[in-house]
Every structure is written in structure tokens, then in C-alpha cells.
Amino acid sequence: MSINYPKKLAIITTHPIQYYAPVFRLLAQQLDLKVFYTWGEASLSKHDPGFGKKIKWDIDLLDGYKYEWVHNSACDKGSHHYKGIKNPSLITELEQWQPDAILVYGWAYHSHLRVIRHFSKKIKLLFRGDSTLLDDSNGVKSHLKAVFLRWVYNHIDIAIYPGQNTMAYFKKYGVEDHRLVFAPHAVENSRFAEDRSVDAAAIRASLYIDNERLMILFAGKFEKKKDPLLLLKAFQQLSQPNIHLLFVGNGPLEKELKQHANCWANIHFLNFQNQSAMPAVYQACDLFCLPSMGPAETWGLAVNEAMACSKAIIASDKTGCVPDLVVNGRNGFIFKAGDVTSLLEKLNLAVEQGKMGLTSMGKVSNEMIIPWNFEVQAEVIVKQVNG
């Protein structure tokens, strides 16, 4: 009697990420899984330039699956540049482990591209990426980029994409339909949907915001890509009184934001909040706004989080998830990135909905986000490994 052992999947990714770890746990229940973290153990407590501080998540990102810290010999270690991930032993370690398939997250690192090139046509190669065409331009550089990316993606067997914008990107660079597989970008929907109303009320009370007042939330890095200054400028032109705006996070634009908000009693700031606190932060607001202008706002998982918390959404058309998750007039509004007039128009439309209208939109958000979950993502990957 033969025994059917689970197939072996090696995952190549830089460092533990709160949006990946739950998927790895699910995969480990059905496959013989091992995650190779190429940044090395130092990535557990890394300086995040977007937040301007060292970030260490307060939820466990390593429990429930096998992993290995791969020695990184790079002089300037990190995922912020191609030469920041150099692992001389990685290919040997993979060959010794003998996986049936390899899933690579991102090619733009020295070691990741080496793995793709080395194992191409030898082992089934899956690739997970979320790049888009939102920031594309024409010219010689664009042509050279297209030639190079077609060469890269010719090495992989399956490209796993999270939404419509990334599907269009893969198609442009030569990935045929039969090599394209959809697996949704996701967050821990159940954790964000869990009732945190007491904590949410406490946040509003600490800011002296009455429960009857509308509150708009921006949560994330205070950086140019996210364009929080645009939201501040639009908010300051709102004709409706008694609306509040809360910025949650830190980053290089923090000083400028606070200077422009000075003397505005209805504009508030909270420092970076860790993962366990974020559901209450979202639940404290009535409307979540992500005004990103890019470049490289490939998805915007804060939108998933806010939707799981049953919140209406305003997002720019340069936010990667917008075609999939935001429907004008149903669960929120879409505005033209970088255009304060366009954002102001959408803010006014949202505010006109009132508490009840925004609550109704939030319920639609919650219904829409249910299929965008880790279970579906893991199921797709398992099918590809076993197929």
C-alpha cells in the first residue's frame, strides 16, 4: 500500500509580513511547506523609512509553519533595493530540500531572480506579484523595461495575480492567459470584523469627538506616495461643519501635516498603531480615505481592512485595488489622484450621505470583501502545486 505524502512547496520571500503569514499557516496544513526568509533574521525588527521608526508587529508572524532565516551577505541589507538581498547558499539549500514547486514573492532582488533563472524549466515555478501599469510611461526606458520583464516572466510557469490591474500588467509583459491565476489580496477579515465598539468609542472619547459627528480616517505612512496632504487640503475646504479628520501613523510628512493642521480643532493625529489596535481605529471612523498618488501604490490593503470593518471608502484612481473593491455610489467613491477639487467633490458626496448612508455603504463594503480572504488564496496555491 503506497502512502501519498503531501507535496513540498518552498516559498521565497524577504521577511515576515502580516498579510502573508496567515496564508503560510493554511498552506502548511495541506502541503509540506518551508518558507525561506531571504532578508535574514534581522528583518524581525527593521527600520521602516515610511513610518520613520523600527517596526515590530505585535501579532505572531512565525507560528504554524516551517521557516528558515537565509544568510544575507548584502552590505546594505533590505528589500528597498535589488542588491539588498544576497544569499550565496540559497540555491544549494533549495536543492537539498528538494521541493516539488517554488513560489517566489517578487523578482526585483538579486537572490530571487537567481532562483527564478536557476530553477526555470526544472521545478514548477509560481510567482506572486502585485505590480500594475498605473505609473507606466512611454519612451526608450519603457521599451527596455518591457523587453526585460518579458524575459523575466518567460522563466515562470504560473503568475498569481491579486486583481485586475496586476492581470493587465502581466498580460502586457507576455504572460499568456493559461499561465495567469487569480488569488485575491486579503487581510484577516474576521479579526478586523470582530466587535471592537468599546475600544472604538474610547478612541473617539479621547479625541473629544461626539458619536454623532462624522469622522474621516487616514491610516498609514505619512509619505508622498500616500498623499495625506491632499486629503488635508480638501478637508479644510469642506463646506459642512462639525466633521472630524483623524490621521493615524507617522512618516516624513508628519511635521508638515501638523503645521498645516495647526489651530484646526477638528483635525487629529495618533501615532503609529500596531496590528492588534487597528480594528478599533477603523471602527471608530465613519469613512476611510486613501488618497494615494503613487508611484507604486500597487494595492492598498488598508482598503481591505477598512472594508472588513464595514466602512465606506474614498480612494484615488491610482490605488491598485480600486477596480476590484470600490464601486462609485455603492460602497464609496473614486476620485482623480492628485486633484484636490475631485477629492473635495467626493468628500462632499460622502458627507451628504450622513451617518445612516455611510453605514449602509459600509455594510456593502463588508459583503464585498468576504470572498477576498486567505482561504481562497491558499486554496488556489495548493491547487497549482498539486496540479
N, C-alpha and C positions, 0 to 999 in steps of 0.2 A: 504494500500500500504506500503510494507516494504522498509526501507531505508538501502542500503548497505554501511555500514561505512568501511573506509579503515582499514586494519589490523594493529595491533600495533606491532612495532618492537623495541626492546631495544638493543642498541649496547653498549658493554662493551669494553672500550679501555683506555689506560693510560692517554694520553694527546693529545691536538690538533696537527695534523700533516698535512702538506701541501698536501700530497698525498691522504689523507682521506676526508678532508673537502668538496671538490667538489662532492664526491660520496654521502656524507651525505645530501647535498643540493638536489641532484637529487632524492634520496630516499624519502626525506620529501615531494616531490611533488606527490608521489603515495602512501605513507604509513603514518600512524600515528607514527612518529619516535621520539625517545628520546635517546640521547647519554649520557651515564654515564661515566664521566671522573674520573678515579679511583686514579690518582696521586693527584688530588686536584688542586685548583686554582693557587697554587704556580708554577705549571708546565708552566704557561704562559711565565715566564721569568726564564728559568732554565740554570744552568751552564752545558755546553756540554763539557765533557772531551776530546772528539775527536778534537774539534776546540780550546779548551783551553780558552773558554770565555763564557759569558752569551749570549744566542741566543734568539732573539725575532723577529719573521718573520714580514716583512713589508707588508704582504697581509692578509686580513681578513680571519681568520680560524673559526669564530664562527657565521657568519651571515647565515641565511636561514634555520635553523633547531633548534629544541629544544634540550637543553643540561642541564646537572646538574653537578656541582662540588661535588663529593662524598668526605665526610670527610675521610682523610687518617691518621690513627693513628700510622703509622710506625715511628720508631725513626730515621732511615736513609731513608728518602723518595726518591723514584726514580724508574725508570724502569731498572736500571742496576743490580738489584738482586731480588731474589724471595721474600724476606721479606720487600722490599721497597714499596709494595702496600698492605696495610691492611685497609680494610673498614668494620668496625663492623656493619654498618647499611645497607650495600648494598643489601643483600638478602631481608631484610624487605622492603626496598624501591622498589625493583623489584616486590615483591609480591603485594604491594599496587598499583602499576601502572598496573599490570595485562596484560603483553604483550602476544601476540599470538605466538611470536617467539623471541629468543635471539640470537644475533650474537656476539661472543666473539673473540676479536683480541688477540691471544697469550694466552697460558695456564700457562706460567712459572712465575706466580705471585700468591701470597697467595690467594688473593680475587678472581682472575679469575678462579683458579682451584676449589675454593669453590663453585662458581656459577655453573660451569660445573657439579660438583658432585651433588649439591642440586637439580638442575632442570632437570637432566637427566631422560628421560622417562616421564617427567611431561609436559614439554613445548618443542616445536621443537627447537633444539639446532643447530645453524650453527656455524662453526668455520672457521676463516680465518687465515692462516699461510703461511710462505714462507720458512720454513726450507728445507734443502737439505741434500744429502748424501755425498757432496763434501769433507767433513772433517772427514768422518767416519773411524774408526779403528776397528780392531778385538781385542778380549780378553774378560776377565771376565766383565769389566766395560761396554763394548759394549753389552754383553748379558743381563746384568741387566737393561741397558738403554732400550733395546728392549722390555723387559717384562713390564717395567713401562710405556713406550709410548703406547704399545698395550692396556694397562689398561686405560690410559687417553682417547685415541681415541675411545674406546668402548663406552664411555659415550655420544658421539656426534651423531647427525643424519646425518649431511652433512659437509664434509670437502671441503672448497672452495680453490682451488689451483691456483697460478698465472702463472705457466709454467711447462715445462717438468721435471725439476729437483725436484720440490716440489711434483709433482704427483708420481714420483718414491719413494720419501720419505714416503708419506702417504701409498702407497701400501706395502712397506716393513713393516710398523708398523700396518698392519692389517685392513686398510680401504679398503673395497671392492669397485669394480667399481660403483655399484649402489649408493654408498654414496659419490662419487667423482664428483665435479662440477668445471668446468673451468671458471674463471673470470679473465681477464688479469690485470697484474700490469700496471698502467697507470700514466701519468702526464697530465698537461693541454696542450695538443698538440697545440691547437690554439694560446695560449699565447706565447709559445716558437717559433711557426712558424711565428708569426707576424713580419713584416719587421722592423728590428732594425739596418739596414745597416749604418745609420748615426752614431748611438752610437757605433757600432762595429768599424767603421773607426776611430772614436775618440780614442777608446782604443788602436788600433794599432799605431796611431799617437803619443799617449802619451808615448809609449814604443819605438818609433823610428823604427817601423817595416814597411818597404815598402809594399805596397799592392801586389807587385809581388812576395814577399818572402813567402815561405810556413811556416805556424805556427802550431805547435802541442800543444794541450792543455791538461793539467791535472787539474781537478777541484774537490775539495773535502777536506776531512780531511787528514792532513799530519800525518798519523799514519801507524804503521807497517802493519796492515791488508790491506791497500790500496797499499802498497809498492811503494811509489813515488820514493824512492832511486833507485830502479831497473830501472825505466824509465830514471832517470838522468844519470846513468852509461851507459845505452845503447845509449842514445842520444849523450853522449860525445865520443862515438866510431863511430858515423855516418861518412861515407866517403864523403857524399855530403856536400858542404859548403853552407853558406847562408840560413840555416834552423834555425828557431827560436823555442824555447820551453817556454811555459808560465805555471807557477804553480799558481793556484788561490785557496786560502784557508789559513788555519792556523792549528796548531797542534803540538804535541810533537816532531815531526821530523823536524820542521821548521829550527831550528838553524843548524842542521847537513846538511840539504839540501843546505842552503845558504853558508855554509862553503865549501862544495864540488863544488858549482857553482861559487865560488869566481873567479873573473878575466875572466869569460866567458861572453862576451858582448851579446851573443845571447841567454842567459838564463835569464828569467824574473820572477818576483814574484808580485802578487797582494794579498792583504789581503782578508779575507772572504767577499764575495759579497752576499747581500741579494737576495731574490727571484725575486724582480722586476728588478734587474740588470742582472740576469743570462742569459736571452735570448741573450742579446747583447754580453756577454762574449763568449758564444758558437758560435755565428755568426761571431765573429772576427777571429776564427780559421779555419784551413783547415782540420784538423784531430784531433779527440778526442781519448785519450788513457786512459784506466782504467786497470792498471797493477796488480790488486788485487791478493794477495796470500792467503787471509783468515787468520785465520778461520772465518767462518760466514759471508762471502760476499754472502748473500742469493740471492740477485738480482742485484743491481747496477742500481738504477733508473736514475743516471746521463747518462747512455747509452740511455734510452728513451728520455731524454731531448735533448741530442745531435742529436739524430736521427730526432726528431721533428724540429730541426734547420737545417736539411738537411746536416748532417756531416757524413763523413766516420768514421769508428770505428776500433780501435785496442783494444782488450780485452783479458784477460787471460782465460785459461780454468777453473779457479777456481771462475769465476764470474757467478753467478747463472743464469743470463738471456741469456748467450751465445748460448745455443742450440736453443733458440727461436728467437733471434734478430740479431745474427751476422752470416753471411754466407761468408766463405773464398772466396775472389776474387770477390764478388758481391757488398757488402756494407762495406767491411772491411776485417780484418784478425784476426785470433785467434792464440795466442802463448801459450807455456807451462809456467805456473806460476812459478816464481822464477828463471827462466832460462834466463840470460841476452843475451846469444847467440841466443836463439829463438826469443826474443823480438827484438833484433837488426836486425835479418833477416826480420821480418815483417815490421819493420820501413823502412828498405831499399826498400822493395817491395812497400810500400805505397808511399814513396818519389818518386820512379821511375814513379809513375802514373802522377806526375806533377799536376799543378793546375786543368787542364781540367779533368784529370782522377779522381781526388779526388772529384771534383764537380759532376761528373757522379755517382760516388759511393754514394755521399750524397743524390742525388735525389732518388736512390734506397732505402736508409735508410728512407727517408720521406714517400715513398709509403708503405714500410713495416710496419711503425709504425701507420698508420692511423687506423687499426682495434683495436689497443691497446689503448682503450680510456675509459673514465669514464662512458660514456653512456652504453657501453656494460656491464661493471662491475655492474652498478646499475640495469640494466635490469635482469641480472642473479639473483641477490639477491632478487629482487621483485618477480620474478617467484618462487623462493624457499619459500618465505614467504606466497605467495598466493596459492601455490600448495597443 
